[in-house]
């Protein structure tokens, strides 16, 4: 979902309307989980994905109605049987998608988008709550509220302050769940209100391969700026949790095939700072087979050229190698492990912020 909030803010900044689609319920299996978002523009272009296939095609079709009416709507689809007949999307589940208009004059909604963008770029957490009963949305704007970890609110559930207050009282417990859910409340008139409740966390995982002096400086600094850090080394004396008290995890594994032990995805960051060229190459060739959003390798330009040459001989392309930040870190004249750590973490922040 990276970039969707930024794109939505850009869209309304240009006085254009968008449609934000969110998977709010998934039973059985499906291509994407609850909370996955998809932004559609009026010209038919879009940002993100909710899995492709018929589901995405149906959402795009339904979005046309939202642009016309300016009213939100829900779309339910079975990912098996007749709903996906003659498609390659038989996942075996049922999915419900909520589509909401994004208006350039909806100040509450825009404020929420900016808060969510800031969390993606700078770290943080909160709770996003959306009324997913389209009939309740009126001309006054969207019915959604965002509460940051301190309880500060953006947007609002118009006419449902008691529900907001209850959500705020139970904020910590709801955020601990981490998984989004549909919940039902009663409004002041005793009528049922259907809400989609999403805990929002940034905290991307940073996997550091190599537990030497530079890593010992990177870990506390990266932890302070919102990364969940995992350290991996093949030497027990370096893969010691006492050396990295701020790390989420410390593991001692051989480097061959080690990357597949971890759930590396587009939101993951990989740093390669092992003790030698051969180990660096071993990790890099594994990292390039993942979807990691950031891959950085320490070392000189000469070392980089040697490793790249061998990898290209093994079938990797220049496009593959262009994903790598090497030499790692921003150019600030760093020499000591502490300075190198600053340059590396600064680069991580820059990439996370989309700069």
Secondary structure as UniProt FT lines:
FT   TURN            2..3
FT   HELIX           4..13
FT   TURN            14..15
FT   STRAND          18..27
FT   TURN            34..35
FT   STRAND          37..41
FT   TURN            42..43
FT   STRAND          46..48
FT   HELIX           53..69
FT   STRAND          73..78
FT   HELIX           81..84
FT   TURN            85..86
FT   STRAND          94..102
FT   TURN            104..105
FT   HELIX           107..122
FT   STRAND          125..131
FT   HELIX           134..136
FT   TURN            139..140
FT   STRAND          144..148
FT   TURN            149..150
FT   STRAND          153..156
FT   TURN            158..159
FT   HELIX           161..169
FT   HELIX           171..177
FT   STRAND          181..186
FT   TURN            188..189
FT   STRAND          192..201
FT   STRAND          205..209
FT   HELIX           213..224
FT   TURN            225..226
FT   STRAND          228..233
FT   TURN            236..238
FT   HELIX           241..243
FT   TURN            245..246
FT   STRAND          249..252
FT   TURN            256..257
FT   HELIX           259..261
FT   TURN            266..267
FT   STRAND          269..272
FT   HELIX           277..287
FT   TURN            288..289
FT   STRAND          294..297
FT   HELIX           301..313
FT   TURN            314..315
FT   HELIX           318..321
FT   TURN            322..323
FT   STRAND          324..325
FT   HELIX           337..352
FT   TURN            353..354
//
